[in-house]
Amino acid sequence: MTTEATLPTTAASPTARQVWTRARGIALALALLLVGAVAIAVVRSDARHGELDPRSADPYGSRAVAELLADRGVSTRVVATLDEARAAVGPDTTLLVAVPDLLTERQQTRLHAATTGSGGRTVLVAPGGGAVERLAPGVTADPALSFDSTLAPACDLPAARRAGNADTGGIRYSTHLEADACYPSRRLATLLRIPDPSAKASAKGTPGDTVVLGARDILFNDHLDEHGNASLALQLLGSRDHLVWYLPSLSDLPDPDDERSLFDLLPSGWLGGTLQLFIAAALAALWRARRLGPLVPEKLPVAIRASETVEGRARLYRRANARDRAATALRSATRTRLAPLVGVPVTQAHTPESLLPALSTHLHGAHGDGQALHTLLFGPPPGDDAALIALADQLDALEREVRRP
């Protein structure tokens, strides 16, 4: 206990160089991961730029369709708000809703009310289940997508029959209404044309209708020259003199009463998926926490002398001023060693009523005093370091006295 001043001290906290040496591998891996993510983002940043935008010449833009329509005398105007789209509908106008699923429920209902009876054509591009039921009541979207991308018309719609095979494979639809169901996949249509019986005919004598298109491919620049995509796109969008291309954007803010919460934005089934993850995590924790057998002792790579262990623990006790714990450890170890010598079971070594009478019969003189033994083996903790050292000496003397034949 008193040799600490003569021993060299070692630093407990690592230096900055040691921290860098240990962490540089992880830092390098994170840096490479970040650089890779930035590179992938840069490479893919232009892949979907201007998607379904008639002003974009990118592979997934739709400028080629707009140019071909312009050659046929059809004007194309891009709108970005619901109010502009509603104001533009009319018997001589085709309204194309590029991304119907981005609209809120109330916006979809208002848009359907504006197009009903207008006499124009409304083209809905790949609307999902909720959107198609509000924008085209009576039409239901099937959750299973089409297996094939290129499909045959298999209907009497003149535009489809003239176009032939086209890339309409995507969302499949069913309806109980009187409609032209074209490009079927597993008996469900990927293109529907629903006439509007309440609508007036346009100046060209074309009645109003709604076209539900299950895929966007026929509108992309990259796919327009494949199969009958161009023919089908031009016939669907060129039946009127004016084409209004509605691209919902951030400027098309919903009404305050129609704002969706965070839970509304989460995909369906997220609650069940989260619950499954929690159950899987709990099962994994139970599996990893279950003991498979008794603990197996592991050989230390370096042999450590017992004196070093005792010295290290003594330093810890002294640094924390834990004289009470040091005294308790000394007394407990002494009682454990003395009990077998005086015929007391080790399980009763820490009970004064069992240990002290047996010790008294083996001792003589001052050590045989029961009160002195009780104070020595079960007494209060020492008040300073000198008292702790004296206690250790007295315990050693007592053990030597008992071991003396």
Summary of the structure (lengths in Angstrom):
residues: 405
radius of gyration: 43.0
end to end distance: 29.8
largest distance: 129.9
contacts: 1124
relative contact order: 0.10
helix: 48%
strand: 12%
